[in-house]
Amino acid sequence: MGQFEDMAMFIKVVDSGSITNAADQLNIAKSAVSRRLKELETRLNTQLISRTTRNSTLTEAGQKYYQEACSILSEVDLLNEQISGLSSQLEGKMRLTAPLSFGLMHLDEIIHNFAQQHPQLSFELDFSDRHIDLVEEGYELAIRIGELKDSSYQAKRLTVIRRVLCASPEYLKQAGVPDSVEALKQHAFLQYGLTNKQGELEVIDPTGKKHRVEMTSRFKANNGNFLLDMAIKGHGIAFTPTFIAYQSLAKGELVPIMEDHQFPTLNAYAVYPKNRFLSQRCRLLIDYIIEQIGDEPYWDNV
């Protein structure tokens, strides 16, 4: 086993949080990872990881070795790709995670076309709204929507995510059409997320004044498509991304509310771990997604 492989193994142990996790991701025995780690420390004549029965922590030498190993392997990967040429056939497996509704509604065709262009690539995709630790679970790329709070990741903006307040014509006929912030407070909402707290809606009125409306929720759910369906069926007002609601709005199944008011926008990002070389396949997929969606996404122009 060469030094580069030992570096990669050590990085995997640190990133995944344990020898057991590293062994699972590398698909080798835990004992093999432990032995190689011990051999690496013997060869370096220093302890890299301080291990107890309950936890493991990097030593000062281990922290320096980790940082330098990440840098060295990134340079090696970059050199290999530069020599092989950008026009060479992409290959390998891409492990990607994306929000469920966004992934199924808008990444399906994009990934299909990208896969057709690169037949040697294979894909492992997790479409869900759960928060995934990319490093611990071994994903190289995530599509995420909203504010990015984890400083251990790097991100590239993909597109803007606008949201709309909407309800079915039947609901508005029965409950009335809200035309002000005060009127809006009297309505039933369909809230995304399963938090115990009631959600708050930030609204900017035509004069530029900001308001916060506490949403009294008729339904809460962790899936936007379910809430969209409940809105169509007349159960309340949905505050939903336009990438979910655009078809129903175009068909008249839902009606936008308070269009003279403004609502905060979000962004969609491609997210990947810091201090990691971003593979050519990931870079090209990110660029392809941006090319296909653009800064004025097609779902806002239907």
MIKEKE-768270 format. One record per residue (C-alpha): x, y, z; residue in one letter. Coordinates in steps of 0.1 Angstrom, whole numbers, padded with zeros to 4 digits, always signed. Example, Ala and Ser with C-alpha at 12.3 -4.5 7.8 and 13.67 -1.06 7.14 Angstrom:
2
+0123-0045+0078a
+0137-0011+0071s
***
This chain:
302
+0000+0000+0000m
+0015+0033-0011g
+0018+0066+0008q
-0010+0082-0013f
-0034+0054-0004e
-0024+0056+0033d
-0031+0094+0031m
-0065+0088+0016a
-0073+0062+0042m
-0063+0085+0070f
-0085+0113+0055i
-0114+0090+0053k
-0111+0080+0090v
-0110+0117+0100v
-0138+0128+0077d
-0161+0099+0085s
-0156+0103+0122g
-0145+0067+0130s
-0125+0037+0118i
-0158+0018+0116t
-0174+0044+0093n
-0143+0046+0072a
-0142+0008+0068a
-0178+0008+0057d
-0172+0036+0031q
-0140+0019+0018l
-0158-0015+0018n
-0129-0031+0037i
-0126-0047+0071a
-0124-0025+0102k
-0094-0045+0113s
-0076-0036+0080a
-0082+0001+0085v
-0069-0001+0121s
-0038-0020+0110r
-0030+0004+0082r
-0035+0034+0106l
-0012+0019+0131k
+0014+0011+0104e
+0012+0047+0092l
+0018+0061+0127e
+0047+0037+0131t
+0063+0048+0098r
+0058+0085+0108l
+0070+0077+0143n
+0042+0098+0158t
+0006+0094+0170q
-0019+0109+0146l
-0051+0100+0164i
-0056+0097+0202s
-0079+0068+0207r
-0099+0059+0239t
-0127+0035+0245t
-0153+0063+0240r
-0139+0086+0213n
-0110+0095+0191s
-0094+0129+0185t
-0067+0142+0163l
-0034+0150+0179t
-0015+0182+0169e
+0006+0161+0145a
-0025+0144+0132g
-0042+0178+0125q
-0011+0190+0105k
-0009+0157+0086y
-0046+0158+0078y
-0044+0193+0064q
-0012+0187+0043e
-0026+0153+0031a
-0058+0169+0019c
-0037+0195+0000s
-0014+0170-0015i
-0041+0146-0027l
-0061+0175-0042s
-0030+0186-0062e
-0025+0150-0074v
-0061+0147-0085d
-0059+0180-0103l
-0027+0170-0120l
-0042+0137-0132n
-0072+0154-0146e
-0051+0181-0164q
-0029+0155-0180i
-0058+0132-0190s
-0075+0163-0206g
-0109+0178-0201l
-0122+0161-0232s
-0116+0126-0218s
-0146+0104-0210q
-0160+0109-0175l
-0162+0078-0155e
-0167+0066-0120g
-0197+0068-0096k
-0213+0101-0085m
-0230+0101-0051r
-0254+0130-0051l
-0282+0142-0027t
-0309+0166-0035a
-0343+0178-0020p
-0371+0154-0029l
-0395+0177-0048s
-0368+0197-0065f
-0349+0165-0075g
-0379+0147-0089l
-0394+0177-0107m
-0363+0194-0121h
-0332+0173-0119l
-0347+0142-0135d
-0343+0154-0171e
-0311+0172-0164i
-0294+0141-0149i
-0309+0119-0177h
-0293+0141-0204n
-0260+0144-0185f
-0259+0106-0181a
-0265+0101-0218q
-0236+0124-0226q
-0213+0104-0203h
-0222+0067-0205p
-0193+0056-0184q
-0206+0074-0154l
-0228+0057-0128s
-0250+0075-0102f
-0262+0070-0067e
-0288+0095-0058l
-0306+0103-0025d
-0337+0124-0030f
-0349+0135+0004s
-0353+0166+0025d
-0333+0152+0055r
-0300+0169+0063h
-0271+0147+0051i
-0235+0150+0064d
-0217+0147+0031l
-0184+0136+0045v
-0197+0111+0071e
-0221+0095+0046e
-0197+0096+0017g
-0215+0120-0007y
-0194+0142-0030e
-0221+0167-0039l
-0255+0180-0026a
-0281+0203-0040i
-0295+0225-0012r
-0320+0252-0010i
-0320+0280+0016g
-0294+0296+0039e
-0261+0277+0042l
-0250+0276+0079k
-0224+0248+0078d
-0190+0264+0074s
-0173+0231+0066s
-0188+0232+0031y
-0182+0252+0000q
-0211+0262-0023a
-0218+0274-0058k
-0250+0292-0064r
-0272+0275-0090l
-0303+0297-0093t
-0328+0319-0074v
-0358+0302-0056i
-0389+0324-0055r
-0419+0316-0034r
-0456+0324-0038v
-0486+0327-0015l
-0514+0308-0032c
-0547+0289-0026a
-0574+0272-0046s
-0603+0292-0061p
-0627+0272-0039e
-0609+0280-0007y
-0607+0317-0015l
-0644+0317-0024k
-0653+0303+0010q
-0627+0321+0032a
-0623+0353+0012g
-0593+0367-0006v
-0568+0384+0018p
-0557+0418+0006d
-0537+0429+0036s
-0514+0416+0063v
-0541+0418+0089e
-0565+0399+0067a
-0539+0372+0060l
-0536+0365+0097k
-0572+0351+0098q
-0565+0323+0073h
-0554+0287+0077a
-0519+0278+0064f
-0503+0247+0050l
-0468+0247+0067q
-0437+0230+0055y
-0417+0213+0082g
-0425+0193+0113l
-0413+0218+0140t
-0434+0222+0171n
-0433+0260+0166k
-0458+0278+0144q
-0441+0291+0113g
-0436+0328+0106e
-0441+0345+0072l
-0422+0376+0064e
-0441+0400+0041v
-0431+0433+0027i
-0461+0455+0019d
-0463+0479-0011p
-0448+0508+0011t
-0417+0487+0018g
-0426+0480+0054k
-0418+0445+0067k
-0443+0424+0086h
-0442+0390+0103r
-0473+0369+0102v
-0476+0338+0125e
-0491+0311+0104m
-0519+0291+0120t
-0513+0257+0104s
-0541+0234+0092r
-0516+0210+0079f
-0479+0205+0086k
-0458+0182+0064a
-0422+0177+0054n
-0430+0174+0017n
-0439+0203-0006g
-0459+0183-0031n
-0482+0170-0004f
-0489+0205+0008l
-0495+0216-0028l
-0521+0189-0032d
-0538+0200+0001m
-0539+0235-0012a
-0555+0224-0045i
-0581+0205-0025k
-0590+0237-0006g
-0575+0231+0029h
-0557+0265+0032g
-0531+0288+0019i
-0497+0275+0009a
-0465+0295+0009f
-0445+0274-0015t
-0416+0276-0040p
-0427+0284-0075t
-0407+0254-0087f
-0434+0233-0070i
-0465+0254-0077a
-0458+0266-0113y
-0478+0240-0131q
-0509+0243-0108s
-0507+0281-0111l
-0506+0279-0149a
-0537+0255-0149k
-0556+0278-0125g
-0558+0251-0099e
-0541+0276-0075l
-0544+0314-0075v
-0516+0337-0064p
-0524+0359-0034i
-0512+0394-0025m
-0491+0398-0056e
-0485+0435-0047d
-0466+0423-0016h
-0430+0408-0017q
-0417+0377+0000f
-0380+0368+0006p
-0363+0347-0020t
-0340+0318-0014l
-0312+0303-0035n
-0303+0268-0047a
-0267+0258-0042y
-0244+0230-0052a
-0226+0221-0020v
-0194+0201-0014y
-0169+0196+0014p
-0142+0222+0020k
-0105+0213+0015n
-0115+0187-0011r
-0107+0185-0047f
-0139+0189-0067l
-0139+0162-0093s
-0142+0169-0130q
-0175+0151-0131r
-0189+0172-0103c
-0177+0205-0118r
-0192+0196-0152l
-0225+0185-0136l
-0228+0218-0117i
-0220+0238-0148d
-0246+0218-0167y
-0273+0224-0141i
-0266+0261-0142i
-0267+0261-0180e
-0301+0242-0181q
-0318+0263-0154i
-0302+0297-0156g
-0307+0327-0133d
-0343+0331-0145e
-0355+0295-0142p
-0381+0282-0167y
-0407+0275-0140w
-0409+0313-0133d
-0417+0320-0169n
-0446+0296-0175v
***
